[in-house]
């Protein structure tokens, strides 16, 4: 079918199948005999139709088209899933954040469940790239994505928004859950750095926001980012921005209750 998209190919095959079935109905007058209702026929009605008429070549054609449609729909599902994944880390990507995540949040809103937006920037990625090369930078991103995925719960979603920016959607989560996940991520980073298998260290600046039901998702992300950038600025001023050289991690300042992370 040339360069047509999978959606177009599926639509064409469904239309062809409906045409074939309708033609058979008209020729054999099945509808008049009460065998089938033309209004409800579609490619999914092949088994019903096959039991109502005996034209074997026609049945074979319907079956082949149905199998092809199923195959194309599965390919389309797989292609859609791949399009929503970051090719480097395997996490969901920004397209997922913008296209699919709002539907999940709407479902949670209808159920009355709170949602927290957790943002994290991998600190020092530019220094790792500049000093050790982009292959090391890629390894740092992959390692951090695994540490983040290991910190959140099975019901949560981790997303690489782009570059060194990561987001986790924490479903049915309050501030206490955010603090627990932030602590888990901090421990994961400390363990990674203590093992010392890499020539770089990992650390992150993080922030959060509790999503308001009437609020656009990206606006909640911006509120979480604002907290995260405040922490990043303080870390930079304190000289605690680790990358290639060892440095202290995750400083907590007295009176910094605005960010439980």
C-alpha positions in Angstrom: 0.0 0.0 0.0 2.9 2.3 -0.7 3.8 4.9 1.9 0.5 5.0 3.6 0.5 5.1 7.4 -0.6 2.1 9.5 -3.8 3.9 10.4 -4.6 4.5 6.7 -3.8 0.9 5.8 -6.1 -0.4 8.6 -8.9 1.9 7.5 -8.6 0.8 3.9 -8.7 -2.9 4.8 -11.7 -2.4 7.0 -13.5 -0.5 4.3 -12.7 -3.2 1.7 -14.0 -5.9 4.1 -17.2 -4.1 4.7 -17.7 -3.7 0.9 -17.1 -7.4 0.3 -19.5 -8.5 3.0 -22.2 -6.0 1.9 -21.9 -7.3 -1.6 -22.4 -10.8 -0.5 -25.4 -9.8 1.5 -27.0 -8.2 -1.5 -26.2 -11.2 -3.7 -27.4 -13.8 -1.3 -30.1 -11.7 0.4 -28.9 -12.8 3.8 -30.1 -9.6 5.4 -33.6 -10.3 4.2 -33.5 -13.8 5.6 -32.5 -12.4 9.0 -29.0 -13.9 8.9 -27.1 -10.6 9.4 -27.8 -6.9 10.1 -25.7 -4.8 7.6 -25.6 -1.9 10.1 -23.4 -3.8 12.5 -21.0 -5.5 10.1 -17.3 -4.8 10.4 -14.1 -6.7 10.2 -14.7 -8.0 13.7 -17.9 -9.7 12.5 -16.1 -12.2 10.3 -16.8 -15.2 12.6 -20.5 -14.4 12.8 -20.7 -13.9 9.0 -18.8 -17.1 8.3 -21.3 -19.1 10.3 -24.1 -17.5 8.3 -23.0 -18.3 4.7 -21.1 -21.0 2.8 -19.1 -19.2 0.2 -15.7 -20.8 1.1 -13.5 -18.6 -1.1 -15.3 -15.5 0.3 -14.8 -16.8 3.9 -11.1 -17.4 3.2 -10.8 -13.8 1.9 -12.5 -12.4 4.9 -10.3 -14.4 7.2 -7.1 -13.4 5.5 -8.1 -9.7 5.6 -9.0 -10.0 9.3 -5.6 -11.6 10.1 -3.9 -8.8 8.2 -5.9 -6.1 10.0 -5.0 -7.7 13.4 -1.3 -7.8 12.3 -1.3 -4.2 11.3 -3.1 -3.1 14.4 -0.5 -4.9 16.5 2.3 -3.2 14.5 0.6 0.1 15.1 0.4 -0.5 18.8 4.1 -1.5 19.0 5.1 1.6 16.9 3.1 3.8 19.1 4.7 2.4 22.2 8.2 2.9 20.7 7.4 6.4 19.8 6.6 7.1 23.4 10.0 5.8 24.7 13.3 7.5 25.0 15.7 5.6 22.8 18.7 5.9 25.2 17.2 5.2 28.6 14.0 3.3 27.7 12.0 5.6 29.9 8.9 7.4 28.6 9.7 10.5 26.7 8.3 14.1 26.4 5.8 13.0 23.8 4.3 10.7 26.4 4.3 13.5 28.9 2.4 15.8 26.6 0.0 13.3 24.8 -0.7 10.4 27.1 0.1 11.5 30.7 -2.7 14.1 30.9 -5.3 11.3 30.2 -3.8 9.3 33.1 -4.1 12.4 35.4 -7.7 13.0 34.3 -8.5 9.4 35.3 -6.8 9.9 38.7 -8.8 13.2 39.1 -12.1 11.4 38.5 -11.1 8.8 41.1 -10.2 11.6 43.6 -6.6 10.4 44.0 -3.8 13.0 44.5 -0.9 13.1 42.1 2.6 14.6 42.7 5.0 15.8 40.0 8.7 15.0 40.9 11.4 16.6 38.8 15.1 15.9 38.7 18.0 17.3 36.8 21.2 15.3 36.5 23.8 17.7 37.8 27.1 18.1 36.0 26.2 16.3 32.7 27.9 19.0 30.6 31.1 18.6 32.6 31.0 14.8 32.2 30.5 15.2 28.4 33.3 17.8 28.1 35.8 16.0 30.3 35.1 12.3 29.6 33.2 12.3 26.3 29.6 11.8 25.2 29.8 8.1 25.7 30.4 8.7 29.4 27.6 11.2 29.4 25.2 8.6 27.9 26.3 6.1 30.5 25.6 8.7 33.2 22.1 9.3 31.8 21.3 5.6 31.6 22.6 5.0 35.1 20.6 7.8 36.5 17.4 6.7 34.8 17.9 3.3 36.4 18.4 4.8 39.8 15.3 7.0 39.4 13.2 4.1 38.2 14.4 2.1 41.2 13.4 4.9 43.6 9.8 5.3 42.5 7.0 2.9 43.2 5.6 0.3 40.7 2.5 2.4 40.2 4.5 5.6 39.3 6.0 6.6 35.9 9.5 7.8 35.1 10.0 10.1 32.1 13.1 11.6 30.5 11.8 15.0 29.4 15.0 15.8 27.4 18.7 16.3 28.0 19.4 16.0 31.7 15.8 16.6 32.7 13.7 13.8 34.3 10.2 13.7 35.6 8.3 11.2 37.7 4.5 11.1 38.0 3.7 9.9 41.4 0.1 8.6 41.5 -1.9 8.6 44.7 0.9 10.5 46.4 1.2 13.2 49.1 4.2 15.2 50.4 5.3 12.3 52.6 5.5 10.0 49.6 7.5 12.6 47.7 10.0 12.8 50.6 10.3 9.0 50.8 11.0 8.7 47.1 13.5 11.6 47.2 15.3 9.8 50.1 15.3 6.6 48.2 16.9 8.3 45.2 19.5 9.9 47.4 20.5 6.5 48.8 20.6 5.0 45.3 23.0 7.8 44.2 25.2 7.4 47.2 25.5 3.7 46.7 26.3 4.2 43.0 29.1 6.7 43.9 30.5 4.6 46.7 30.9 1.6 44.4 33.1 3.7 42.1 32.8 1.7 38.9 32.7 4.9 36.9 35.0 7.9 36.5 32.2 10.2 37.2 29.8 10.8 40.1 26.1 11.2 39.9 23.9 13.7 41.8 20.7 15.5 41.1 18.8 18.6 42.0 15.1 17.8 42.6 11.8 19.5 43.1 8.1 18.6 43.3 4.6 19.9 43.0 1.3 18.5 44.1 -0.9 18.5 41.0 -4.1 20.6 41.3 -7.1 18.9 39.5 -8.0 21.9 37.3 -4.3 22.7 36.5 -2.7 21.8 33.1 0.0 19.1 33.6 2.8 21.2 32.2 2.0 24.1 34.6 2.4 21.7 37.5 5.8 20.6 36.0 6.8 24.3 35.9 6.0 24.7 39.6 8.1 21.6 40.4 10.9 22.9 38.2 10.9 26.2 40.1 11.7 24.3 43.3 14.3 22.2 41.6 16.1 25.2 40.1 16.1 26.9 43.5 17.9 23.8 44.9 20.3 23.7 41.9 21.2 27.4 42.4 21.9 26.8 46.1 24.0 23.7 45.3 26.0 25.7 42.7 26.7 28.4 45.2 27.8 25.9 47.8 30.2 24.2 45.3 28.3 20.9 45.6 27.8 20.3 41.9 29.4 16.9 41.4 30.5 15.5 38.0 34.0 14.2 37.4 35.6 15.2 40.7 34.3 13.9 44.1 32.0 16.4 45.8 29.4 16.4 48.6 25.9 15.5 47.6 22.4 16.6 48.4 23.1 19.4 50.9 20.2 20.2 53.2 20.0 23.7 54.5 18.4 24.6 57.8 15.1 26.3 57.2 14.7 24.8 53.7 11.3 23.3 54.4 10.0 24.5 51.0 11.4 21.4 49.3 11.1 18.2 51.3 13.4 16.6 48.7 
